[in-house]
Amino acid sequence: MPNNRFSLFPDSPSMRQVFSLRSLRYRWRNGEPVVTLAIIVVCVALWIVEFVLNLVGRPALVQLLQYGAMQPYRAAREPWMFVTSMFLHAPTSIFHILFNMLTLWCVGPFLERLMGHWPYLMLYLIAGIGGGVGMEMWAAFGHDPSAWLTYSYGASGALFGLFAACLVVYRKAGSDMRSMLVWMAINFAMPLVVPNIAWQAHVGGFVFGGLLTLLVVDGPRALRRRSTLARTLIYGGALLLLEAVIVIVCDQSNIYAMAL
């Protein structure tokens, strides 16, 4: 039976079709960037909540950020903030969420199709946690006691991990990396011209994302015959343990620990 309902976009799928379980299973099996899209949906949804709370419920927004944002002096005792902070963005600026999500959509689908859904998700999380580790290390060794009290949030740490992963993959494939290097240079230079950007998280995410990808691509010969998922689980688990050890060591210098 023909559908006579008016639509401005007659050839586009409906929201029900896009988010149906059948459609999601189909796209998952075909290697489409389902995880990337899910991360974007979660980040945007949380930003909308933050934006609304900033207008009508500032105390609730403060509680949300205190619970979910990265703050080095509490992170060792509230480790969930290493994960939650990468899904929160500045509620007073649309540019923070917009720039990060556009960057993710530019880089993420390529890596997700290349690596597979689960290895890509682990890369994203390890790099994002690495961003928090970068903040911890700066607080412990940066000779600035106020760094322990600094709030930071955003997907930037994870995104820089994806940048590093692309560089490793491009080098392995012998591809031209100039465009990626230019894009990365712009992002690394942003803290020099835009205030209040946590460059430490960028560095931490870049290091851990690049290291994980390098191990998966060029790790010990004994593991190269294993699947990408198996290698990512092995190396990702080892790096997650390393991140935990670094945080524990850094926390020994936490001058605010006694206040908790």
PALOLO-951235 format. One record per residue (C-alpha): residue in three letters; y, x, z. Coordinates in pm, 1 decimal. Each point is the difference from the previous one (the first is absolute). Example, Ala and Ser with C-alpha at 12.3 -4.5 7.8 and 13.67 -1.06 7.14 Angstrom:
2
R, ALA, -450.0, 1230.0, 780.0 $
R, SER, 344.0, 137.0, -66.0 $
***
This chain:
260
R, MET, 0.0, 0.0, 0.0 $
R, PRO, 335.6, 148.9, -96.4 $
R, ASN, 251.2, 85.9, 271.3 $
R, ASN, 331.5, -170.3, -80.2 $
R, ARG, 188.6, 125.6, 304.8 $
R, PHE, 323.1, 184.5, -75.9 $
R, SER, 10.7, 370.7, 81.6 $
R, LEU, 255.5, 270.6, -72.4 $
R, PHE, -289.8, 246.7, -20.7 $
R, PRO, -277.0, -192.1, -177.8 $
R, ASP, -220.4, 304.4, -68.6 $
R, SER, 23.1, 151.0, 347.1 $
R, PRO, -274.7, -54.0, 261.3 $
R, SER, 78.5, -223.4, 293.2 $
R, MET, 33.5, 139.7, 353.1 $
R, ARG, -324.9, -177.4, 85.3 $
R, GLN, -178.0, 186.6, -279.7 $
R, VAL, 152.4, 335.5, 94.2 $
R, PHE, -100.2, -22.6, 366.1 $
R, SER, -328.1, -186.1, -37.8 $
R, LEU, -311.2, 173.5, 131.6 $
R, ARG, -156.1, -18.5, -343.4 $
R, SER, 298.9, 172.5, -159.3 $
R, LEU, 12.3, 265.3, 271.9 $
R, ARG, -371.6, 75.5, -38.3 $
R, TYR, 40.5, 28.6, -375.6 $
R, ARG, 293.7, 237.7, 28.2 $
R, TRP, -175.3, 202.7, 270.6 $
R, ARG, -308.6, 47.9, -218.7 $
R, ASN, 217.2, 99.3, -296.1 $
R, GLY, 181.1, 268.8, 195.5 $
R, GLU, 339.7, -164.5, -5.9 $
R, PRO, 249.6, 113.7, 268.6 $
R, VAL, -90.4, -264.6, 255.8 $
R, VAL, 57.8, 228.1, 299.8 $
R, THR, 342.4, 106.8, -128.3 $
R, LEU, 100.0, -362.0, -47.2 $
R, ALA, -129.4, -90.8, 346.4 $
R, ILE, 205.4, 278.0, 160.3 $
R, ILE, 310.5, -119.5, -183.4 $
R, VAL, -59.7, -360.5, 108.2 $
R, VAL, -42.9, 102.1, 365.1 $
R, CYS, 309.7, 223.0, -2.5 $
R, VAL, 218.8, -261.9, -167.5 $
R, ALA, -126.7, -278.6, 228.8 $
R, LEU, 75.0, 209.0, 309.7 $
R, TRP, 343.4, 91.1, -135.5 $
R, ILE, 80.2, -369.3, -47.4 $
R, VAL, -102.6, -62.8, 361.5 $
R, GLU, 222.4, 289.7, 111.5 $
R, PHE, 289.4, -127.5, -211.4 $
R, VAL, -23.1, -351.2, 145.5 $
R, LEU, -32.6, 129.1, 356.0 $
R, ASN, 305.6, 218.3, -53.6 $
R, LEU, 196.4, -316.6, -80.5 $
R, VAL, -134.9, -243.4, 257.2 $
R, GLY, -195.0, 194.1, 261.5 $
R, ARG, 119.5, 352.8, 65.7 $
R, PRO, -196.3, 40.1, 327.8 $
R, ALA, -323.1, -85.4, -183.8 $
R, LEU, 86.6, 252.6, -272.8 $
R, VAL, 59.8, 269.3, 261.1 $
R, GLN, -339.3, -74.2, 156.1 $
R, LEU, -169.6, 12.3, -340.4 $
R, LEU, 152.5, 338.0, -82.6 $
R, GLN, -73.0, 138.0, 346.8 $
R, TYR, -362.5, -99.7, -39.8 $
R, GLY, -50.5, 101.3, -362.6 $
R, ALA, 245.5, 278.0, -86.2 $
R, MET, -86.2, 366.9, 43.5 $
R, GLN, 150.8, 161.6, 308.8 $
R, PRO, -143.8, 343.4, 82.3 $
R, TYR, 26.5, -15.4, 377.7 $
R, ARG, -226.3, -308.6, 15.8 $
R, ALA, -222.6, 60.9, -301.3 $
R, ALA, -282.9, 188.8, 175.7 $
R, ARG, -46.5, -292.9, 240.3 $
R, GLU, 65.9, -274.4, -253.7 $
R, PRO, -173.6, 144.6, -309.6 $
R, TRP, 10.5, -324.2, -199.1 $
R, MET, 363.1, 76.4, -84.5 $
R, PHE, -117.9, 275.6, -235.8 $
R, VAL, -136.6, -283.5, -217.3 $
R, THR, 235.8, -289.6, 71.2 $
R, SER, 312.5, 208.3, -65.4 $
R, MET, -95.7, 56.8, -364.5 $
R, PHE, 17.4, -376.5, -68.1 $
R, LEU, 343.1, -58.7, 157.0 $
R, HIS, 336.0, 57.6, -172.1 $
R, ALA, 367.8, -18.4, 89.5 $
R, PRO, 85.7, -370.5, 44.0 $
R, THR, 368.6, 49.9, -78.9 $
R, SER, -48.0, 156.2, -343.0 $
R, ILE, -186.7, -133.0, -300.1 $
R, PHE, 15.9, 342.1, -165.4 $
R, HIS, -247.3, 157.0, 244.8 $
R, ILE, -278.2, -250.1, -68.1 $
R, LEU, 89.2, -36.7, -369.3 $
R, PHE, 1.4, 372.8, -76.1 $
R, ASN, -322.7, 65.0, 189.9 $
R, MET, -187.9, -289.9, -158.0 $
R, LEU, 116.4, 89.3, -351.6 $
R, THR, -114.6, 356.8, 60.9 $
R, LEU, -335.5, -121.7, 128.1 $
R, TRP, -47.7, -222.3, -304.3 $
R, CYS, 82.9, 293.3, -229.4 $
R, VAL, -242.8, 244.9, 160.9 $
R, GLY, -263.4, -206.0, 181.7 $
R, PRO, -181.2, -178.3, -287.6 $
R, PHE, -73.4, 328.8, -177.8 $
R, LEU, -161.9, 152.3, 309.4 $
R, GLU, -182.7, -317.3, 99.2 $
R, ARG, -160.5, -31.9, -344.1 $
R, LEU, -86.8, 369.1, 1.4 $
R, MET, -141.7, 26.4, 352.9 $
R, GLY, -128.0, -349.8, 68.1 $
R, HIS, 125.4, -253.8, 252.3 $
R, TRP, -137.4, 138.8, 326.8 $
R, PRO, 69.7, 371.1, -62.0 $
R, TYR, 353.4, -90.6, -107.0 $
R, LEU, 55.2, -207.4, 314.6 $
R, MET, -123.2, 288.3, 215.1 $
R, LEU, 234.3, 238.5, -182.0 $
R, TYR, 291.0, -236.3, 63.8 $
R, LEU, -80.3, -32.7, 370.8 $
R, ILE, -68.0, 370.6, 59.6 $
R, ALA, 328.4, 89.5, -171.3 $
R, GLY, 189.7, -270.4, 188.9 $
R, ILE, -141.1, 118.8, 332.1 $
R, GLY, 87.5, 352.5, -110.0 $
R, GLY, 361.0, -114.4, -21.7 $
R, GLY, -13.5, -93.5, 368.1 $
R, VAL, -162.7, 334.4, 77.7 $
R, GLY, 294.6, 168.0, -172.2 $
R, MET, 234.1, -184.2, 235.1 $
R, GLU, -209.1, 111.5, 299.2 $
R, MET, 5.5, 363.7, -107.0 $
R, TRP, 376.0, -4.8, -50.1 $
R, ALA, 46.6, -149.7, 346.1 $
R, ALA, -224.1, 264.5, 156.1 $
R, PHE, 120.1, 308.4, -187.0 $
R, GLY, 339.8, -91.8, -145.6 $
R, HIS, 206.8, 104.3, 306.7 $
R, ASP, 165.7, -342.6, 15.2 $
R, PRO, -109.3, -205.1, 304.5 $
R, SER, 157.1, -315.3, -144.5 $
R, ALA, -257.7, 7.3, -282.0 $
R, TRP, -255.4, -141.9, 244.5 $
R, LEU, 207.4, -319.8, 22.5 $
R, THR, 63.9, -43.9, -372.8 $
R, TYR, -128.2, -320.5, -162.1 $
R, SER, -140.4, 21.4, -351.9 $
R, TYR, -176.6, -245.3, -226.7 $
R, GLY, -72.7, -52.3, -366.2 $
R, ALA, -259.1, 79.4, -265.5 $
R, SER, 163.5, 329.5, -98.7 $
R, GLY, -253.6, 225.5, 172.0 $
R, ALA, -287.7, -170.9, -178.2 $
R, LEU, 190.7, 3.4, -329.9 $
R, PHE, 56.8, 373.8, 20.0 $
R, GLY, -371.9, 35.4, 60.1 $
R, LEU, -54.5, -186.2, -326.4 $
R, PHE, 246.2, 234.2, -172.7 $
R, ALA, -200.2, 297.9, 122.0 $
R, ALA, -323.8, -165.0, -115.5 $
R, CYS, 146.4, -48.2, -348.9 $
R, LEU, 99.4, 366.2, -14.0 $
R, VAL, -354.0, 108.7, 91.3 $
R, VAL, -150.0, -233.2, -261.2 $
R, TYR, 248.8, 105.9, -269.7 $
R, ARG, -68.3, 367.2, 69.2 $
R, LYS, -376.1, -57.9, -16.9 $
R, ALA, 33.8, -185.6, -330.3 $
R, GLY, 249.2, 249.4, -143.8 $
R, SER, 257.1, -275.6, -55.5 $
R, ASP, 375.1, 50.3, -28.3 $
R, MET, 139.3, -27.0, 354.6 $
R, ARG, 370.4, 35.2, -80.1 $
R, SER, 84.4, -369.8, 29.7 $
R, MET, -183.0, -25.8, 333.0 $
R, LEU, 174.6, 313.2, 128.9 $
R, VAL, 339.8, -142.9, -92.0 $
R, TRP, -80.7, -329.7, 174.2 $
R, MET, -120.3, 184.7, 309.7 $
R, ALA, 306.4, 224.2, 4.7 $
R, ILE, 222.7, -308.8, 1.5 $
R, ASN, -195.4, -148.9, 290.7 $
R, PHE, -2.3, 323.5, 198.3 $
R, ALA, 374.8, 35.2, -55.7 $
R, MET, 80.1, -349.6, 125.2 $
R, PRO, 23.1, 101.5, 370.1 $
R, LEU, 277.4, 241.7, -102.6 $
R, VAL, 220.7, -278.5, -135.2 $
R, VAL, -122.9, -311.1, 186.0 $
R, PRO, 24.4, 4.8, 382.1 $
R, ASN, -274.5, -100.9, 242.7 $
R, ILE, -295.0, 79.5, -228.9 $
R, ALA, -299.5, 149.1, 181.6 $
R, TRP, -70.4, 297.0, -225.0 $
R, GLN, -255.4, 121.7, 254.2 $
R, ALA, -218.6, -299.9, -88.0 $
R, HIS, 35.6, 84.5, -368.7 $
R, VAL, -125.4, 352.6, 60.2 $
R, GLY, -285.4, -112.8, 223.9 $
R, GLY, -117.9, -263.4, -246.0 $
R, PHE, 25.6, 242.8, -290.5 $
R, VAL, -206.2, 268.2, 176.9 $
R, PHE, -281.2, -227.9, 117.0 $
R, GLY, -13.3, -205.3, -320.1 $
R, GLY, -12.6, 314.1, -210.6 $
R, LEU, -257.7, 166.3, 222.6 $
R, LEU, -232.8, -302.0, -9.0 $
R, THR, 22.3, -25.9, -378.9 $
R, LEU, -51.0, 373.9, -42.4 $
R, LEU, -315.1, -15.5, 212.6 $
R, VAL, -135.0, -299.6, -189.6 $
R, VAL, 65.6, 166.8, -335.8 $
R, ASP, -76.4, 365.4, 78.3 $
R, GLY, -181.0, -6.8, 333.7 $
R, PRO, -312.8, 197.3, 94.9 $
R, ARG, -253.5, 13.0, -281.2 $
R, ALA, -273.1, -145.1, 222.5 $
R, LEU, 179.6, -337.0, 10.5 $
R, ARG, 123.1, -24.0, -358.7 $
R, ARG, -304.0, -195.8, -115.1 $
R, ARG, 77.6, -278.4, 245.7 $
R, SER, 198.5, -306.4, -102.2 $
R, THR, 377.6, -10.9, 30.9 $
R, LEU, -36.4, -251.1, 282.2 $
R, ALA, -242.3, 222.3, 194.4 $
R, ARG, 220.0, 307.5, -41.4 $
R, THR, 310.6, -192.1, 99.9 $
R, LEU, -171.2, -134.1, 311.4 $
R, ILE, -118.8, 347.7, 101.2 $
R, TYR, 325.7, 183.8, -62.3 $
R, GLY, 214.6, -292.4, 110.1 $
R, GLY, -187.7, -21.4, 329.3 $
R, ALA, 47.6, 373.8, 55.0 $
R, LEU, 373.3, -22.0, -74.3 $
R, LEU, 37.9, -304.5, 224.9 $
R, LEU, -158.0, 201.9, 280.2 $
R, LEU, 236.9, 287.6, -77.3 $
R, GLU, 297.0, -236.7, 15.6 $
R, ALA, -115.9, -127.2, 338.2 $
R, VAL, -35.6, 355.5, 133.3 $
R, ILE, 349.6, 92.0, -122.6 $
R, VAL, 148.0, -306.1, 170.5 $
R, ILE, -175.1, 83.1, 329.4 $
R, VAL, 120.1, 361.6, -15.7 $
R, CYS, 356.0, -105.8, -84.9 $
R, ASP, 3.7, -250.6, 283.4 $
R, GLN, -42.7, 284.1, 248.7 $
R, SER, 365.8, 79.5, -70.0 $
R, ASN, 109.3, -361.0, 50.7 $
R, ILE, 272.7, 19.7, 263.5 $
R, TYR, 11.9, -380.2, 21.4 $
R, ALA, -372.9, -50.2, 65.2 $
R, MET, 49.0, -34.5, 375.1 $
R, ALA, 228.3, -299.3, -55.7 $
R, LEU, -281.1, -203.2, -155.4 $
***
